Amino acid sequence: MNPNGIKNTEKARDPTHDKWLALVNQQRAIAADQESLIMSLIQEKQLLSEKMEKLEFDNWTMRTTLSQMRLDGDSATKELASIKNDQSLVVCLLDGDGAIFSPEYLKQGEHGGRRAAEALANGLIGHFRSNGELPPPGMRIMTFIFLAKTGLETTLERLGICSPEDLTAFFKGFVQAHPTFNIIDAGPGKEKADHKLREHLDIFLRNPQTSKIFFGGSHDNGYVGNLVAAQTNGYIKKIVILRSYATLAREIQNLHLPSLDIPGLFLPNKLPGLLGSTSPPNHYSPVQTPTYLSDGSLPNYHSDTQRAPASPRKHPRSMRGTSTDHGTTKKRHPAPCNFKYLGAGCTNKSCPYGHDYELPPEELETMRTTALRAPCRFANENKKCTNAKCHLGHKCPRGPECEFFARGQCKFTGKEMHTRSALE
């Protein structure tokens, strides 16, 4: 009952109860927040776990790929080393318009072609044995004969050596006798066949797998520029002269290269009417691509020689306007080093050529004349040559009348290399 005497029917609220109720509600809210946070963390953990699995898979894939790449790299390195160390290729390059097989073989058609191929292969293999060398392991012999078939047929038929049918049958038997024996008809004109031979010589000289090249163009001085370039570039030890004629061309003979003679395989003398086999050495212009020694100081040159018709026959003319008698050059073993006697000196400590000769003036003049057939790299690029002792050509020996320059084939490409002063 209240102070006014009226009875109070509502139960008084306990303040403690309200506090506990508020506390319970607060704990419930906290629990809900915690549950929400836990669920969020569980979801995030699941996502991280999935990402981790993906990263681990990617890492495994990368490690597997890297391991395979290493294995492939090691295999490629070993294969490359094997290729570099595999000098099993023996190449025979023949100027078929000059190095002509003996009539004994030609007249027998296919049978003669097979016999000639066998005699050639046996002769090449025999060269190694006769020199106390072992043939390279796994030796592979490749032969390329370059010729102008129509012209050769005409000459052989006119001289009564064999008919065109016999020659065709001979070629068939020759190429069928060995899977890597080839005869290439370069078309009319000897120059095309010569160009192909020179290009193949350059390719196989630079091929690290080539052990030996038997070069069957020794009857023609027109190839001397290529052989001199091989000397300069350090490939000369790969070359063996395969003799066809009994007498080598004079300038090639002066290089003192090892030679191979296969008795009875080729005609020993030039046939009348053959093109270009006596081209004088002065009637060509060297075509060159420069390379450098390891110290970068002295340039070497690879030359590709352009050949001229056999007539009219003239004596070589030096850049100083004097005739040069190439017969005055003595046989020297090893041959004199061009850089030593003509240039600023030889810096190659392993140079295989001679440096201790006292050369007479006429021999130096012969060397100088030959060297001048190779264009100076700087003059070829219309740059000033600063080498006071440059022994290479700054002018084309043919001057303004160079037919190769007119056809865009002369490797003397500088602007001033075909002026009237070229022959002065």
C-alpha positions as a printed Julia matrix, in Angstrom:
424×3 Matrix{Float64}:
   0.0     0.0      0.0
   1.34    3.38    -0.94
   1.5     6.31     1.49
  -1.9     7.5      0.23
  -3.46    4.26     1.38
  -3.9     2.83    -2.12
  -2.78   -0.85    -2.6
   0.2    -1.27    -5.08
  -0.42   -4.24    -7.36
   2.84   -4.02    -9.6
   5.89   -5.9     -8.38
   8.9    -3.63    -7.98
  11.65   -4.18   -10.71
  15.0    -5.46    -9.43
  17.82   -3.3    -10.89
  20.2    -6.25   -10.65
  18.0    -8.23   -12.98
  18.24   -5.57   -15.65
  21.97   -5.5    -15.39
  22.21   -9.25   -15.83
  19.84   -9.14   -18.78
  21.92   -6.44   -20.47
  25.06   -8.43   -19.81
  23.54  -11.57   -21.33
  22.49   -9.69   -24.45
  25.96   -8.2    -24.73
  27.57  -11.66   -24.49
  25.17  -12.98   -27.08
  26.21  -10.18   -29.48
  29.87  -10.84   -28.79
  29.35  -14.56   -29.43
  27.58  -13.8    -32.7
  30.43  -11.53   -33.78
  32.96  -14.19   -32.83
  31.05  -16.83   -34.76
  30.93  -14.55   -37.8
  34.67  -13.85   -37.48
  35.43  -17.55   -37.13
  33.39  -18.38   -40.23
  35.19  -15.61   -42.13
  38.56  -16.95   -40.97
  37.58  -20.47   -41.98
  36.61  -19.26   -45.45
  39.81  -17.22   -45.76
  41.86  -20.22   -44.62
  40.15  -22.34   -47.25
  41.01  -19.8    -49.95
  44.6   -19.56   -48.76
  44.86  -23.33   -48.69
  43.63  -23.53   -52.28
  46.08  -20.82   -53.34
  48.89  -22.63   -51.54
  48.07  -25.85   -53.33
  48.08  -24.01   -56.66
  51.41  -22.33   -55.86
  52.91  -25.65   -54.82
  51.72  -27.2    -58.08
  53.09  -24.27   -60.09
  56.37  -24.56   -58.21
  56.55  -28.27   -58.92
  55.78  -27.62   -62.59
  58.5   -24.96   -62.8
  61.06  -27.19   -61.08
  60.17  -30.08   -63.38
  60.38  -27.85   -66.46
  63.69  -26.35   -65.29
  65.08  -29.81   -64.65
  64.03  -30.93   -68.13
  65.51  -27.77   -69.65
  68.8   -28.51   -67.9
  68.76  -32.04   -69.23
  67.95  -30.77   -72.72
  70.7   -28.14   -72.41
  73.24  -30.74   -71.32
  72.17  -32.99   -74.17
  72.42  -30.14   -76.68
  75.85  -29.17   -75.33
  77.08  -32.74   -75.67
  75.59  -33.0    -79.16
  77.23  -29.72   -80.19
  80.57  -30.87   -78.78
  80.14  -34.15   -80.64
  79.46  -32.28   -83.88
  82.48  -30.03   -83.36
  84.7   -33.01   -82.63
  83.27  -35.09   -85.45
  85.56  -34.42   -88.39
  84.36  -37.38   -90.39
  83.48  -35.63   -93.65
  85.81  -36.14   -96.62
  84.87  -34.05   -99.65
  86.06  -34.29  -103.24
  85.41  -31.25  -105.44
  86.17  -31.64  -109.15
  86.22  -29.16  -112.01
  84.63  -31.57  -114.47
  85.39  -29.38  -117.49
  89.12  -29.79  -116.89
  89.54  -32.9   -114.77
  88.15  -35.4   -117.28
  87.97  -39.1   -116.59
  90.04  -41.44  -118.71
  88.47  -42.67  -121.99
  88.85  -46.19  -120.61
  86.03  -45.36  -118.2
  84.0   -43.01  -120.38
  83.57  -45.49  -123.23
  82.19  -48.14  -120.89
  79.1   -46.11  -120.05
  77.38  -47.11  -116.8
  79.93  -49.79  -116.01
  82.73  -47.31  -116.52
  80.99  -44.81  -114.24
  80.78  -47.36  -111.45
  84.42  -48.33  -111.94
  85.53  -44.7   -111.9
  83.55  -44.03  -108.7
  85.15  -47.06  -107.07
  88.65  -46.03  -108.17
  88.09  -42.51  -106.89
  86.78  -43.67  -103.49
  89.64  -46.16  -103.09
  92.15  -43.47  -104.03
  90.8   -41.05  -101.42
  90.86  -43.7    -98.7
  94.32  -44.8    -99.8
  95.65  -41.26   -99.33
  95.22  -41.55   -95.56
  96.95  -44.92   -95.42
  99.86  -43.88   -97.63
 100.53  -40.89   -95.38
 100.45  -42.94   -92.2
  97.12  -41.42   -91.17
  94.03  -43.19   -89.97
  90.84  -42.32   -91.85
  88.53  -40.26   -89.6
  86.13  -42.44   -87.56
  82.86  -42.93   -89.39
  84.35  -41.38   -92.53
  81.79  -40.2    -95.07
  82.92  -39.38   -98.6
  81.05  -36.79  -100.65
  81.97  -36.0   -104.24
  80.77  -33.08  -106.35
  81.71  -32.73  -110.02
  80.79  -29.39  -111.6
  80.69  -29.1   -115.38
  78.97  -27.74  -118.46
  77.57  -30.99  -119.85
  76.64  -29.78  -123.35
  80.07  -28.31  -124.04
  81.84  -31.36  -122.65
  79.71  -33.71  -124.77
  80.51  -31.71  -127.89
  84.26  -31.74  -127.24
  84.45  -35.44  -126.37
  82.39  -36.43  -129.4
  84.4   -34.19  -131.74
  87.65  -35.76  -130.54
  86.25  -39.28  -130.86
  86.64  -40.07  -127.16
  83.04  -41.03  -126.47
  79.52  -40.32  -127.66
  77.03  -38.14  -125.74
  75.1   -41.33  -124.96
  78.21  -42.93  -123.47
  78.87  -39.84  -121.35
  75.3   -39.74  -120.05
  75.47  -43.44  -119.18
  78.85  -42.89  -117.5
  77.39  -40.14  -115.33
  74.45  -42.37  -114.41
  76.73  -45.2   -113.33
  78.98  -42.8   -111.39
  76.22  -41.25  -109.26
  74.49  -44.6   -108.69
  77.7   -46.18  -107.43
  77.68  -44.15  -104.22
  74.8   -42.35  -102.45
  76.81  -39.15  -101.94
  78.51  -38.91  -105.34
  77.04  -36.06  -107.36
  77.49  -34.59  -110.85
  76.15  -31.05  -111.29
  75.47  -29.67  -114.74
  75.82  -25.91  -114.22
  74.65  -25.08  -117.74
  76.45  -23.56  -120.74
  79.71  -21.73  -120.09
  82.54  -22.8   -117.83
  82.21  -19.81  -115.52
  78.98  -21.11  -113.95
  80.53  -24.44  -113.02
  83.62  -22.7   -111.64
  81.48  -20.43  -109.48
  79.62  -23.39  -107.98
  82.88  -25.18  -107.26
  84.31  -22.12  -105.47
  81.16  -21.7   -103.39
  81.19  -25.36  -102.33
  84.88  -25.1   -101.48
  84.14  -22.17   -99.18
  81.2   -23.93   -97.51
  83.07  -27.15   -96.79
  86.24  -25.37   -95.66
  84.24  -23.6    -92.97
  82.31  -26.71   -91.93
  83.88  -28.01   -88.68
  82.96  -31.57   -89.65
  85.14  -31.46   -92.76
  88.35  -33.44   -92.31
  89.8   -33.19   -95.83
  88.91  -31.61   -99.14
  90.4   -33.19  -102.24
  90.45  -30.31  -104.7
  90.36  -31.29  -108.36
  91.01  -27.93  -109.98
  94.8   -27.92  -109.96
  95.0   -27.52  -113.74
  93.66  -23.96  -113.57
  95.46  -20.93  -112.11
  92.05  -19.3   -111.77
  91.51  -21.06  -108.45
  94.71  -19.81  -106.82
  92.9   -16.91  -105.13
  90.62  -19.33  -103.29
  93.54  -21.43  -102.14
  95.48  -18.36  -100.98
  92.39  -17.28   -99.03
  92.27  -20.72   -97.41
  95.88  -20.2    -96.33
  95.09  -16.8    -94.88
  92.05  -18.05   -92.96
  93.82  -21.1    -91.54
  91.95  -23.78   -93.5
  94.77  -24.86   -95.79
  95.55  -28.04   -93.82
  92.19  -29.39   -94.93
  93.1   -29.21   -98.63
  94.77  -31.92  -100.69
  95.27  -31.29  -104.4
  93.74  -34.08  -106.49
  95.9   -34.12  -109.59
  94.28  -34.54  -112.96
  96.82  -33.18  -115.45
 100.39  -34.4   -115.15
 101.52  -30.81  -114.52
  99.95  -28.51  -111.96
  99.09  -24.93  -112.84
 102.14  -22.82  -111.99
 100.65  -20.61  -109.29
  98.94  -23.55  -107.59
 102.2   -25.48  -107.71
 103.89  -22.57  -105.92
 101.57  -23.07  -102.93
 103.31  -26.41  -102.17
 100.13  -28.18  -101.09
 100.01  -31.95  -100.52
  98.68  -33.79  -103.54
  97.1   -37.08  -104.53
  97.55  -38.79  -107.88
  95.21  -41.68  -108.77
  96.95  -43.37  -111.73
  94.81  -43.81  -114.83
  91.72  -42.11  -113.44
  91.94  -38.84  -115.38
  93.25  -37.67  -118.73
  96.82  -36.48  -118.07
  96.69  -33.57  -120.54
  94.29  -30.85  -121.53
  92.01  -31.6   -124.46
  91.93  -29.04  -127.27
  88.76  -27.01  -127.27
  88.07  -27.07  -123.55
  87.07  -23.73  -122.08
  89.09  -21.78  -119.59
  91.56  -24.4   -118.41
  94.52  -22.21  -119.2
  93.14  -18.89  -118.02
  96.05  -16.65  -117.09
  96.09  -15.8   -113.39
  95.95  -12.07  -113.98
  92.47  -12.19  -115.5
  90.4   -12.48  -112.38
  89.32  -10.33  -109.49
  89.18  -11.72  -105.97
  85.87  -11.63  -104.18
  86.3   -11.46  -100.44
  84.59  -11.38   -97.13
  86.81  -10.06   -94.31
  87.24  -11.76   -90.97
  89.62  -10.89   -88.15
  92.26  -12.49   -86.01
  91.53  -12.92   -82.32
  93.41   -9.75   -81.38
  91.48   -7.75   -83.99
  94.66   -6.23   -85.35
  95.16   -7.72   -88.8
  92.4    -8.67   -91.22
  92.25  -12.01   -92.96
  90.27  -12.46   -96.14
  88.3   -15.21   -97.77
  88.36  -14.77  -101.51
  86.2   -16.07  -104.28
  87.94  -15.8   -107.61
  86.35  -14.58  -110.81
  87.68  -16.11  -113.93
  88.2   -14.7   -117.43
  88.26  -16.31  -120.88
  91.33  -18.25  -121.92
  92.27  -15.81  -124.65
  93.94  -13.53  -125.41
  96.8   -14.85  -123.32
  98.69  -12.12  -121.49
 101.3   -11.97  -118.84
 100.19  -10.89  -115.37
 100.44   -7.2   -114.8
 101.24   -5.92  -111.37
  99.68   -2.83  -109.88
 102.9    -1.0   -110.68
 102.57   -1.77  -114.37
 105.34   -4.35  -114.65
 105.2    -7.93  -115.82
 105.71  -10.56  -113.16
 107.4   -13.85  -113.91
 105.75  -16.26  -111.52
 108.31  -18.88  -112.38
 110.89  -17.04  -110.27
 109.08  -17.96  -107.07
 110.98  -20.73  -105.33
 109.39  -23.73  -103.69
 109.49  -23.1    -99.97
 108.2   -25.23   -97.14
 106.36  -23.69   -95.43
 105.25  -20.93   -97.77
 106.22  -17.36   -96.76
 103.78  -15.51   -94.52
 102.1   -12.59   -96.33
 101.68  -10.59   -93.14
 105.38  -10.94   -92.33
 106.77   -9.98   -95.74
 104.06   -7.72   -97.14
 102.15   -6.32   -94.18
 102.89   -4.74   -90.84
 104.06   -8.0    -89.3
 102.53  -11.3    -88.21
 100.94  -11.4    -84.75
  99.73  -14.99   -84.96
 101.94  -17.0    -82.6
 100.74  -20.26   -84.14
 101.12  -19.13   -87.76
 102.14  -22.18   -89.84
 103.94  -20.16   -92.52
 107.57  -19.16   -92.9
 108.96  -16.03   -91.24
 112.74  -16.5    -91.54
 113.35  -16.39   -95.29
 115.42  -13.8    -97.09
 113.24  -13.35  -100.14
 114.62  -11.87  -103.38
 112.81   -8.86  -104.88
 111.21  -10.87  -107.69
 109.66  -13.32  -105.23
 108.34  -10.49  -103.08
 106.88   -8.92  -106.21
 105.09  -12.18  -107.03
 103.64  -12.33  -103.52
 102.64   -8.68  -103.71
 100.9    -9.12  -107.07
  98.9   -12.07  -105.77
  97.91  -10.22  -102.59
  96.72   -7.18  -104.55
  94.0    -9.33  -106.12
  92.22   -9.33  -102.77
  90.33   -6.08  -102.01
  91.09   -4.06   -98.9
  88.08   -4.1    -96.61
  88.21   -0.37   -95.94
  88.56    0.61   -99.59
  85.72   -1.75  -100.43
  83.51    0.12   -97.93
  84.61    3.55   -99.24
  86.55    4.2    -96.05
  90.07    5.51   -95.68
  92.64    2.77   -95.14
  94.99    3.95   -92.4
  97.35    0.99   -92.68
 100.48    2.37   -94.33
 101.63   -1.2    -95.04
  98.33   -2.54   -96.35
  99.24   -5.2    -98.9
  95.7    -5.75  -100.18
  94.16   -4.26  -103.32
  92.67   -0.78  -103.35
  91.9    -1.01  -107.08
  90.46   -3.77  -109.26
  93.25   -5.12  -111.5
  90.84   -4.98  -114.45
  90.12   -1.3   -114.01
  87.15    0.29  -115.84
  87.01   -2.59  -118.35
  86.11   -5.17  -115.69
  83.26   -7.21  -117.15
  82.44   -8.63  -113.72
  81.91   -5.12  -112.35
  79.55   -4.39  -115.23
  77.49   -7.45  -114.23
  77.61   -6.56  -110.54
  79.75   -9.61  -109.73
  83.14   -8.08  -108.93
  83.97   -7.99  -105.25
  86.0    -4.82  -105.69
  82.92   -2.78  -104.75
  84.35    0.59  -103.67
  83.42    3.69  -105.68
  86.99    4.41  -106.83
  88.1     0.83  -107.4
  87.39    0.73  -111.15
  88.84    4.06  -112.29
  91.49    4.58  -114.96
  94.17    4.65  -112.29
  93.53    0.99  -111.47
  96.25   -0.25  -113.8
  98.7     2.6   -113.32
